[in-house]
């Protein structure tokens, strides 16, 4: 039986080394690549076509959410298992809307990661135990399917998430336009859409939101908040 091929996407070397050491103990898994930023993760996923990508949300250059969408567009058979320090329902909803197959909080016990990889490889969603219990509780009290109220109405598009990351990193509109190869006018439209969806009307507020959502880490923010 062929091993499950895994791509690790994590910008902190010490964490990535820990993940590698953990997964190297599993006889049914093989690490085929490692990425230290979101763009490298997309590039390697397109080249290698791994079965599973273990993806950190807060990645430099391209955050894990946008990288996930791009990977799934290029390699639909690849499953993405997201890692995050955050466990709020809003983060989980956002991640799953971007196509991730599972969600693990970084505080989860180490032995859970191989189990999660096997589950998403088999096509079954996987969540950290605390999140899974909460989801089951929500399902029992969920509104009718026709009710689209709540956070789902405010989910950001892949491009909006990219723009939000660059704003939070302190990039001006022109820099963001150059980075994403779009016009300044398009950047301004995305910025306006972000402010409307999130009901946030200044750059500092957008930056705080990006940090709170795990899209960037506070140590790389470009704006004092």
SVG drawing of the C-alpha trace seen along z (x, -y; Angstrom):
<svg xmlns="http://www.w3.org/2000/svg" viewBox="-36 -54 50 56">
<polyline fill="none" stroke="black" stroke-width="0.4" points="0.0,0.0 1.4,-3.4 2.0,-5.8 0.0,-9.0 2.0,-11.8 2.1,-14.9 3.2,-18.5 4.0,-20.6 3.3,-24.3 4.5,-26.1 6.6,-29.2 8.2,-28.5 11.1,-26.1 11.0,-24.7 7.3,-23.8 7.9,-22.4 10.7,-20.2 8.5,-19.0 5.7,-18.0 8.3,-16.3 9.7,-14.3 6.2,-13.3 5.1,-12.2 8.3,-10.4 7.3,-7.9 4.3,-6.9 5.0,-4.0 2.0,-4.8 3.0,-8.5 5.7,-10.2 6.6,-13.9 7.2,-14.9 7.9,-18.6 8.0,-21.5 6.9,-25.2 7.8,-28.2 5.2,-30.6 1.9,-30.4 3.1,-30.9 5.7,-28.2 3.0,-25.9 0.9,-26.5 3.9,-26.0 4.9,-22.8 1.4,-21.4 1.0,-22.0 4.4,-20.3 4.0,-17.4 0.3,-16.8 0.4,-15.6 -2.5,-13.6 -2.6,-16.0 -1.3,-19.4 -0.9,-20.3 -1.3,-24.1 -0.8,-26.9 -3.3,-29.7 -0.9,-32.6 1.6,-32.2 3.8,-35.0 3.4,-36.2 0.1,-34.3 -2.0,-33.3 -3.2,-29.7 -6.8,-30.5 -5.9,-32.0 -3.3,-29.3 -5.8,-26.6 -8.2,-27.9 -5.5,-28.1 -4.2,-24.6 -7.7,-23.1 -8.3,-24.8 -5.0,-23.4 -5.1,-20.0 -8.7,-19.1 -7.8,-15.7 -5.5,-17.2 -6.9,-17.5 -5.9,-20.4 -5.8,-20.0 -5.6,-23.5 -3.6,-24.3 -4.4,-27.3 -4.0,-28.7 -7.6,-29.9 -10.7,-27.8 -13.6,-30.3 -16.5,-29.2 -15.9,-32.1 -12.4,-30.8 -13.7,-27.2 -16.5,-28.5 -14.0,-30.6 -11.6,-27.7 -14.2,-25.2 -15.7,-27.7 -12.3,-27.9 -12.4,-24.2 -10.2,-22.8 -11.0,-19.2 -10.1,-19.5 -9.2,-21.9 -6.8,-21.3 -5.9,-23.8 -2.2,-23.8 -2.9,-23.0 -4.2,-19.6 -2.3,-16.5 0.5,-15.4 -1.0,-11.9 -4.1,-13.5 -2.3,-14.8 -1.6,-11.4 -5.2,-10.4 -6.5,-13.6 -4.3,-13.1 -5.7,-9.6 -9.2,-10.7 -9.1,-13.6 -7.2,-11.4 -10.1,-9.0 -12.5,-11.9 -13.8,-12.4 -13.7,-15.9 -11.7,-16.1 -11.8,-18.6 -9.9,-18.9 -12.0,-17.1 -13.1,-20.4 -14.3,-21.8 -16.0,-18.6 -18.0,-18.6 -19.1,-22.2 -20.1,-21.4 -22.3,-18.6 -23.9,-20.8 -24.5,-23.5 -26.0,-20.9 -28.6,-20.0 -29.6,-23.6 -29.1,-24.7 -31.6,-27.0 -33.5,-25.7 -31.3,-25.3 -33.1,-28.2 -31.8,-30.5 -28.6,-32.2 -28.2,-34.7 -25.1,-34.8 -21.4,-34.8 -21.7,-33.0 -23.0,-36.2 -19.7,-37.9 -17.2,-35.3 -14.4,-36.9 -13.4,-35.9 -9.9,-34.5 -8.8,-37.9 -10.3,-39.9 -8.4,-37.7 -5.2,-38.4 -5.8,-42.1 -6.6,-42.0 -3.3,-40.3 -1.4,-42.9 -3.2,-45.8 -2.4,-44.3 1.2,-43.9 1.3,-47.7 1.3,-47.7 -0.1,-50.8 -2.7,-50.4 0.0,-50.7 2.2,-48.1 -0.8,-45.7 -1.7,-46.2 1.9,-45.4 2.0,-42.4 -1.3,-40.9 -0.8,-42.2 -4.1,-44.1 -5.0,-47.8 -5.0,-50.3 -8.7,-50.8 -9.4,-47.1 -7.5,-47.2 -9.6,-50.1 -12.8,-48.2 -11.6,-45.2 -10.7,-47.4 -14.2,-49.0 -15.8,-45.5 -13.7,-44.4 -14.8,-47.3 -18.5,-46.8 -18.5,-43.0 -16.6,-43.3 -18.2,-46.6 -14.7,-48.0 -13.8,-51.4 -10.2,-52.0 -6.8,-50.3 -6.0,-49.8 -9.3,-47.9 -8.7,-45.7 -5.2,-44.9 -6.6,-44.0 -9.2,-41.7 -6.5,-40.0 -4.4,-39.3 -7.5,-38.1 -8.5,-35.8 -5.0,-34.3 -4.4,-35.6 -1.2,-37.3 0.7,-37.1 1.1,-40.2 4.8,-40.1 4.6,-40.8 2.0,-43.5 2.9,-46.6 0.6,-49.0 0.6,-49.8 -2.8,-48.8"/>
</svg>
